[in-house]
Amino acid sequence: ISCFTRKAWESAMPIVIDYTGSGVHRVFSGHIDFVDVFQANGKVWGHPDWHKFRYMVDDLRNISSTSFNRDDAALTGKMHIPAASSNPRLRVAAISTDPKILPVLEEFRPLMADVGWQYRVCQTSEEAWDWAVPDGKPRQAGAN
């Protein structure tokens, strides 16, 4: 068993992933840790259309607690390097107003820039979608 997988008796990943045609919408809830983020990124980056995606909107407003920290962000940022090699034009919007989550999200700003991805922390779903999908393409129902 990899150190980055959950055992059968552990809870399911608290991140719902919705592929919306030209991008990805992820909703985080409950307790989030490094394994959750690692697995969610692996699912997205392993999607057959990953290279075609133009945006990713991460809604973090329903996180109740987290053990994901700045060191985890730095490690995750290094993992963006191979993902960006097959998708260099991604726009990533993160939605949160939680003062415990915002400092970790800010750690991603230089990491995203290093791989060429545009990144923005947003306060509302509307702000995130308007920025991430500037050409106004419709998103699937439930993406707000």
C-alpha positions as CSV (number, residue, x, y, z in Angstrom):
1,I,0.0,0.0,0.0
2,S,1.3,3.4,-0.9
3,C,1.8,5.9,1.9
4,F,-0.5,8.2,-0.2
5,T,-3.6,5.9,-0.2
6,R,-6.3,5.3,2.4
7,K,-7.0,2.0,3.9
8,A,-10.4,0.4,3.3
9,W,-11.7,1.2,6.7
10,E,-10.9,4.9,6.4
11,S,-13.5,7.4,5.2
12,A,-13.9,8.2,1.5
13,M,-12.2,11.2,0.0
14,P,-14.1,14.4,1.0
15,I,-13.6,16.0,-2.4
16,V,-16.3,15.7,-5.0
17,I,-15.0,16.2,-8.6
18,D,-17.2,17.3,-11.4
19,Y,-15.8,17.4,-14.9
20,T,-17.6,20.3,-16.7
21,G,-16.5,19.9,-20.3
22,S,-13.6,22.3,-20.5
23,G,-12.6,22.2,-16.9
24,V,-13.0,20.8,-13.4
25,H,-15.1,21.8,-10.4
26,R,-14.0,20.4,-7.1
27,V,-15.9,20.8,-3.8
28,F,-14.0,20.1,-0.6
29,S,-15.8,19.3,2.6
30,G,-15.2,18.0,6.1
31,H,-11.7,17.4,7.2
32,I,-9.0,17.7,4.5
33,D,-5.5,16.3,4.7
34,F,-2.6,15.8,2.3
35,V,-3.8,12.4,1.2
36,D,-7.2,13.9,0.1
37,V,-5.5,16.6,-2.0
38,F,-3.0,14.1,-3.4
39,Q,-5.7,11.7,-4.5
40,A,-8.0,14.4,-5.9
41,N,-5.1,15.8,-7.9
42,G,-4.2,12.4,-9.2
43,K,-7.8,11.8,-10.4
44,V,-7.9,15.1,-12.2
45,W,-4.4,14.9,-13.7
46,G,-5.1,11.3,-14.8
47,H,-8.4,12.2,-16.6
48,P,-8.1,11.4,-20.3
49,D,-9.0,15.0,-21.2
50,W,-6.7,16.6,-18.7
51,H,-4.6,18.2,-21.4
52,K,-7.8,19.9,-22.8
53,F,-9.0,21.4,-19.5
54,R,-8.8,25.2,-19.3
55,Y,-9.9,25.8,-15.7
56,M,-10.3,24.3,-12.3
57,V,-12.5,25.8,-9.7
58,D,-11.9,24.6,-6.1
59,D,-14.7,25.3,-3.6
60,L,-13.2,25.1,-0.1
61,R,-16.0,26.8,1.8
62,N,-17.2,23.5,3.4
63,I,-13.9,22.5,4.9
64,S,-14.5,22.0,8.7
65,S,-10.9,21.3,9.6
66,T,-7.6,20.6,7.9
67,S,-4.2,19.1,8.7
68,F,-3.0,20.3,5.2
69,N,-0.3,22.8,5.9
70,R,2.3,25.0,4.2
71,D,4.8,22.1,3.8
72,D,2.1,20.0,2.2
73,A,1.4,23.0,-0.2
74,A,5.0,23.2,-1.1
75,L,5.2,19.4,-1.9
76,T,1.9,19.6,-3.8
77,G,3.3,22.5,-5.8
78,K,6.2,20.4,-6.9
79,M,3.7,17.8,-8.2
80,H,2.2,20.5,-10.4
81,I,5.3,20.5,-12.5
82,P,4.6,17.3,-14.4
83,A,0.9,18.1,-14.6
84,A,1.6,21.5,-16.1
85,S,3.8,19.9,-18.8
86,S,0.7,18.4,-20.4
87,N,-1.6,21.3,-19.5
88,P,0.3,24.6,-19.4
89,R,-2.6,27.0,-19.8
90,L,-4.8,26.2,-16.7
91,R,-6.6,28.8,-14.7
92,V,-7.2,27.8,-11.1
93,A,-9.7,29.6,-8.8
94,A,-9.9,28.7,-5.1
95,I,-13.0,29.8,-3.2
96,S,-12.6,30.5,0.5
97,T,-13.0,33.2,3.2
98,D,-11.8,31.0,6.1
99,P,-8.9,32.8,7.9
100,K,-7.4,29.3,8.7
101,I,-7.4,28.2,5.0
102,L,-6.4,31.5,3.3
103,P,-2.7,31.4,4.3
104,V,-2.3,27.9,2.9
105,L,-4.0,29.0,-0.3
106,E,-1.6,32.0,-0.6
107,E,1.3,29.5,-0.5
108,F,0.1,28.2,-3.9
109,R,0.4,31.6,-5.7
110,P,4.1,31.4,-6.5
111,L,3.9,27.6,-7.0
112,M,1.2,28.1,-9.7
113,A,3.1,30.9,-11.3
114,D,6.2,28.7,-11.5
115,V,4.4,26.2,-13.7
116,G,2.7,28.9,-15.8
117,W,-0.8,28.5,-14.3
118,Q,-3.0,31.5,-13.5
119,Y,-4.2,31.4,-9.9
120,R,-6.7,33.4,-7.9
121,V,-8.2,33.2,-4.5
122,C,-11.9,34.2,-4.6
123,Q,-14.5,35.0,-1.9
124,T,-17.5,33.9,-3.8
125,S,-18.5,31.2,-6.3
126,E,-19.6,33.9,-8.8
127,E,-16.2,35.6,-8.6
128,A,-14.4,32.3,-9.2
129,W,-16.5,31.2,-12.2
130,D,-16.4,34.7,-13.8
131,W,-12.6,34.8,-13.5
132,A,-11.9,31.1,-14.4
133,V,-14.2,31.0,-17.4
134,P,-13.8,34.5,-18.9
135,D,-15.3,33.5,-22.3
136,G,-18.6,32.9,-20.5
137,K,-19.0,29.2,-21.5
138,P,-21.9,27.7,-19.7
139,R,-21.2,25.4,-16.8
140,Q,-23.1,22.4,-15.7
141,A,-26.0,22.7,-13.3
142,G,-24.8,22.5,-9.7
143,A,-21.4,24.0,-10.5
144,N,-22.2,27.1,-8.3
